[in-house]
Amino acid sequence: MLIHTGGAGNWDIIDNLLEGIRIPSMVRVKQKFPHPAPIDVSIEIERQLEAPQFWDNFQRGDSVAIAVGSRGIENQVTAVRTIVTIIRNHGGLPFIIPAMGSHAGATAEGQAAMLLGMGFTEENTGAPIRATMDTVELGRTSEENLPVLTDRFGYEADHLVILNRIKPHVCFRGRYESGLMKMITIGLGKQKGAEIAHNLGFGHMPDHIPMIALEALKKLKVLFAVGFVENAFHETCVAQVMSGSEIPVREPELLDLAKRYCPKLHFDRLDALVIDEIGKNISGAGFDTNIVGRYHSSWISGGPDIKRVAILDISKESKGNGNGLGMADFTTVRAAEKFDFSQTYPNTLTALLTGGVKIPMVLPNDRQAIQACMKTSTRENWEDTTIVRIHNTLCLTDIEVSENLIPVLSTDDRFEVVGEPYELQFDENGNLF
């Protein structure tokens, strides 16, 4: 994306407005959460797949499509490598398919490239990627007569394996949110399937996901599925292997668990939140809106009351998909220049939510994005601005807070102050080290 500054030197006007605002000293703080122990994903999957019922209808030489989404799920590459090895030990022929709806520009090439960028290379997993945007219609729902679509390669394979993290969704609430049922409906449905599920808005999503997924499960040749739950430390604490028929029953149980374990910001209100990066690998909305309390859907609410949000960058893994930037108040030239219309807009035009892809006020660098938050925080004295900085919404254990929050946090057992106050360090371009 090209940023037009109006000519050399015109940032001087912005400089003059912001240069007198002193960013407060920051302090490193740990947030405390329940900490169910992380598991060895390989050992856990291997143990569960020793059960003979998963292999009753499997024969040597059978092809197996392994559906993988666009999220940055901890240990997912390891899980896929383990599954590939087990399938090959049974004489099967595994391959990987993208199950990410309209993400990555809604092209087969873009979706394959996203998987490779996430580490799903044949060298890392032992299986090739086969990507297509072609779908097969499995039938229609008895209610509303909606088409039920699925990835053509997944349909043509002898078996299908589905794996996904189960967690609260960022746009709606329901019995099934972000997880296996949504992947069946939207991820495997590719752009067309995603569009069908989204077509009447997120208010209907809690009904459309099970309506379409339950019909799809009647026809899909699911060998098994794996549902992951992460704790607040972005560690895999559950990897549940289940049959296709078990997915509708087990997923709500895992969603309840995920809601108990998921991280949050232990603040009711803040003047400013600084987020180092957003991206599709982090959340479908670029960041977890439940954590930030900023939403691009009217069907969800809650979270902390934060006056100003600054987003400093778009993750490398997101490949220019800047969905989520529009929910911020300020961003940087660096982030705006990475914002790729062709990667971002297809997902938005499919999901029918436009708020996340607007361009907020763009500042030259990180320092000025933070200063702009302070200037517009409506504090009588800028130095009283309460600020929290996080890397992204997957990383909420170790955070930075402005020094003025310490008197309150030091008496709150949800926090541990782990350092002395320090000044943020910026390079010659005004960006954080």
JOPEBEL-V108235 format. One record per helix or strand of 2 or more residues. SS is the DSSP state (@ for helix, = for strand). FROM is the first residue (numbers start at 1). TO is the last residue. If there is no record, write none. Layout:
SS/FROM/TO + SS/FROM/TO
This chain:
@/11/18 + =/26/31 + @/41/48 + @/52/55 + =/63/68 + @/76/89 + =/93/98 + @/104/106 + @/108/117 + @/122/125 + =/135/140 + =/147/151 + @/152/156 + =/159/165 + @/180/187 + @/190/198 + @/202/217 + =/222/230 + =/236/242 + @/244/261 + =/269/275 + @/289/292 + =/305/311 + @/316/318 + @/325/327 + =/330/332 + @/333/338 + @/341/351 + @/355/357 + =/361/363 + @/366/375 + @/382/384 + =/387/390 + =/398/402 + @/403/409 + =/415/417
